[in-house]
Amino acid sequence: MGETAVPFAHVSVLGPETTRAVLNRRDGLYVDATIGGGGYSALLLRELAPAGRIIGLDRDETAVAHCRARFAADRRVTVLKGNFSNMETVLAAAGTKAGTVAGIMLDIGVSSPQLDDGERGFSYRQDGPLDMRMDRAQALTARAIVNEWPQEKISEIVRCYGEEKWAGRIAAHIVRARIAAPILTTGRLAELIKEAIPAAARRTGPHPAKRAFQALRIAVNDELAALAAALDQSLRLLAPGGRLAVVTFHSLEDRIVKQRFAVWRGRCVCPPGLPVCACGAVILAQSEKKAARPSAEEIAANPRARGAKLRSAVKAAGKQGG
């Protein structure tokens, strides 16, 4: 492939459980739509026959370079740069047709290398440029949101995406501070958020900036809309009997997956009171209603696994779309 390996050490959460959830044909085509450090793909490769194949996608060029180097010697793996919300187009360009994929894996989290690299701007624990882009080719950054968006919009995303009680105070504090000087670093933003939250509220719970940073990251990368799009595309890409496994890390993501799977199971979504179903509910996929969670041992070994949930679905026989 020609790339030099890029350090991208990352432990895949619920790795064996996720790969077991998607595996149904040892000679099938699988898509690791958020390949990251390649952990899920490496586990799946152990189970695949020589005819099996994996296509890995990631919008982070560092992850793409790392995985191309990691799997350079295995012809069963192809790694492409692309957003999982656009996987149908990316895979079609690579010759993959809808209704032909045996299994798809989605990990809707931030990779450890992204969090640990202060220059990426994801972490409230390390000072660095206020960035937060998973794809550094895109224009929108956290710096632009914090310094240019109106106070009402900042408050809205912090409240909705971060589920932050003090969103209004945080937004007001940010806007007052940016009048004096632009907010350019994660350290400065974390300090401002801490100042905005009452001291009594800071004494317990997670770091005071955690929820607001999560909200900004989701907004910068349009993560919730991307997840919804990826789920619908996954259903279309899967062959009948194909399997989808999704690992999420907070309630907003999990809610989207849970609700979409409920619709696929044929749940009627008509307004209450209608005499007959008008939404045309049909069974598109089967799924367990209860999510799998990491064991206590996994959490002890990898604290970032805490809060992770795995949900999986199997496409119904004969269904070609979603």
Number of C-alpha atoms within 10 A of each C-alpha: 9 8 13 11 14 16 12 18 15 14 18 23 26 20 19 13 15 26 23 14 21 23 21 17 15 18 15 18 23 31 28 24 27 26 29 32 26 26 19 24 24 18 16 23 19 9 15 20 13 12 11 19 23 24 20 27 26 25 22 20 17 21 28 25 23 22 29 23 17 18 17 16 10 12 12 17 23 17 24 21 19 21 19 25 23 14 21 19 16 17 19 12 10 12 9 16 16 18 19 17 25 27 29 30 25 23 25 20 17 14 21 16 17 22 17 14 14 21 18 20 27 27 25 24 16 17 19 19 19 26 25 27 23 23 18 15 10 10 9 16 20 25 22 16 18 22 19 13 12 13 20 12 13 25 20 17 20 25 20 14 22 22 17 21 14 18 24 17 16 25 26 16 18 21 19 11 15 14 10 8 9 16 21 18 20 28 19 17 23 22 13 18 21 18 16 20 18 12 11 7 12 14 10 9 8 9 13 24 25 17 19 28 24 22 21 24 24 21 22 22 18 12 18 17 14 16 20 16 15 20 22 16 20 30 28 21 27 28 25 22 19 28 28 29 22 23 26 21 19 16 14 14 21 20 12 17 20 18 12 15 23 20 17 24 22 15 16 16 13 13 9 8 7 8 6 8 13 11 11 12 15 13 16 23 25 18 18 14 13 11 15 16 19 19 12 12 9 15 16 12 11 14 11 17 20 17 13 22 22 24 22 25 24 27 29 20 13 11 18 17 17 15
